[in-house]
Amino acid sequence: MIPPEDSQALASAIEHLYRNPQLVKSLGKRGREYAKKVYNFEFILDRYEELLLSMKKP
């Protein structure tokens, strides 16, 4: 993680990614897999169901 308002740390992180395309590819792949796993249709549907049930009158 990059500390807030640390422009030098941000620049260093960007340069590190620029110099390591395989790392960028790996991070992108892992991020996509995580998003597909966590934010799939069933997950969203379950969250809506929980929300609607919580609004149900007793």
Steps between C-alpha positions, in 0.01 A plus 500: 500500500606853431468755780255781425655813352839331446566590138850348507365163616234515228760579235719214623208256490406606147861465386521156662191387309634653178822303535321174588239419234469141624404631843236724341362203307493284813334768713240560230422131469468457877280809526271376226470155659419655836234728352339213309495287815373762741274714283318239297126504432416265786693716748315815393166319503563375854584854618176636347302220661654580840419868452140435403447256785642751748240753380214253544241601758481271807 
